[in-house]
Amino acid sequence: MATALFETPASAIDVLRLPAARITVRAIEPADAALLQGHVRGLTRASRQNRFLGGINELTAAELDRITHHGAGNIFGLFAETDVRGETLVVGEAIYAVEAATGISEFALSVADAWHGRGVGQALITSVECRAARAGSLILAGETLRSNDAMLALAAKSGFVTRRHPDEARLWRLEKVIGAFQGMTPCSRLDSMRWSMAA
């Protein structure tokens, strides 16, 4: 996977070349509410359960507003998009919330079912790590169902530690140190995958 990073950290556009496609990771904006709702509705029931840790069919108006107003309340939403025969498709989304007081950013993501196993989840995590680190976070954390084998595998591949959830027996807690003292920072990992504009 290779990438090019433009603009400011929170609203950056990451252009990523995956083995089978090129995708763009960008900030979700207020005008994207229908696109986001369409992505959620298009997920299978199992994928929606994995993403939202329970059974929902679509996002509420309040949740749509929360995710699409990029940066409001230190909550940031991202789309992963690709072009298929001239049409832009949403193939994944992620959300992360920056808690300045604790140095922890919480994240969650989903990938369109047809795009599972094609590197979209890894691309979203890499982008979230860089953005959260640039916002001052030292730890990136999330939660997943114990039955969500795909997310657990992705987390392990991405360097997360899996812990028992302190309150919910059906969940695992995922945590990863993303501070610069780790050696290679998330953003330097992103830079090492830089996509050449001439390619």
Residue pairs with C-beta under 8 A, 6 or more apart in sequence:
1 16
1 17
1 18
1 19
1 119
1 122
1 123
1 126
1 193
2 16
2 17
2 193
2 194
2 195
2 196
2 199
3 14
3 15
3 16
3 17
3 123
3 126
3 190
3 193
3 194
3 195
4 14
4 15
4 194
4 195
4 196
4 197
5 12
5 13
5 14
5 130
5 190
5 191
5 194
6 12
6 13
6 15
7 13
9 130
9 131
9 134
9 135
10 27
10 70
10 71
10 76
10 131
10 134
10 135
11 26
11 27
11 70
12 27
12 127
12 131
13 24
13 25
13 26
14 24
14 25
14 26
14 123
14 127
14 190
15 22
15 23
15 24
15 195
16 22
16 23
16 24
16 25
16 123
16 127
16 193
16 195
17 195
17 199
18 118
18 119
18 120
18 123
19 118
19 119
20 118
21 82
21 118
22 82
22 83
22 195
23 80
23 81
23 82
23 91
23 92
23 120
23 123
24 79
24 80
24 81
24 82
25 78
25 79
25 80
25 81
25 123
25 124
25 127
26 78
26 79
26 81
27 70
27 76
27 77
27 78
27 79
28 36
28 67
28 68
28 70
28 77
28 78
28 79
28 93
29 68
29 70
30 68
30 69
31 68
32 68
32 79
33 64
33 65
33 68
35 79
35 90
36 59
36 64
36 67
36 68
36 77
36 79
36 90
36 93
37 58
37 59
37 64
38 90
39 90
39 93
39 110
39 112
40 48
40 51
40 56
40 58
40 59
40 110
41 57
41 58
42 112
42 113
43 51
43 110
43 112
43 113
44 113
45 55
47 110
47 111
47 113
48 55
48 56
48 57
48 110
49 55
49 145
50 110
50 144
50 145
50 148
50 150
50 151
51 108
51 109
51 110
53 143
53 144
53 145
53 171
59 67
66 72
66 73
66 75
67 75
67 77
67 95
68 77
69 75
70 76
70 77
73 97
74 97
74 98
74 99
74 100
75 95
75 96
75 97
75 98
76 95
76 96
76 97
76 98
76 131
77 93
77 94
77 95
78 93
78 94
78 95
78 96
78 124
78 127
78 128
79 90
79 92
79 93
80 90
80 91
80 92
80 93
80 94
80 111
80 120
80 123
80 124
81 88
81 89
81 90
81 91
82 88
82 89
82 91
83 89
89 112
90 112
91 111
91 112
91 114
91 115
91 120
92 109
92 110
92 111
92 112
92 115
92 120
92 121
92 123
92 124
93 109
93 110
93 124
94 107
94 108
94 109
94 110
94 124
94 125
94 127
94 128
95 107
95 108
95 109
96 105
96 106
96 107
96 108
96 128
96 131
96 132
96 140
97 105
97 106
97 107
98 105
98 132
98 135
98 136
98 137
99 105
99 106
99 137
100 135
100 136
103 136
103 137
103 138
103 139
104 137
104 138
104 139
104 140
104 141
105 128
105 132
105 135
105 137
105 139
105 140
105 141
106 141
106 142
107 125
107 128
107 132
107 140
107 141
107 142
108 142
108 143
109 121
109 124
109 125
109 128
111 120
111 121
111 124
112 120
116 150
121 150
121 151
121 154
122 154
122 157
122 158
125 154
125 158
126 158
126 186
126 189
126 190
126 193
127 190
128 140
129 140
129 176
129 178
129 186
129 189
129 190
130 186
130 187
130 189
130 190
132 140
132 178
132 186
133 178
133 179
133 180
133 185
133 186
133 187
134 187
137 178
138 177
138 178
138 179
139 175
139 176
139 177
139 178
139 179
140 160
140 175
140 176
140 178
141 173
141 174
141 175
141 176
142 155
142 160
142 173
142 174
143 165
143 168
143 171
143 172
143 173
143 174
144 151
144 152
144 155
144 171
144 172
144 174
145 151
145 170
145 171
145 172
146 170
146 171
146 172
151 174
152 162
152 172
155 162
155 174
156 162
158 176
159 176
160 174
160 175
160 176
161 174
161 175
161 176
162 172
162 173
162 174
163 172
163 173
163 174
163 175
164 172
164 173
165 171
165 172
165 173
166 173
178 185
178 186
179 185
184 192
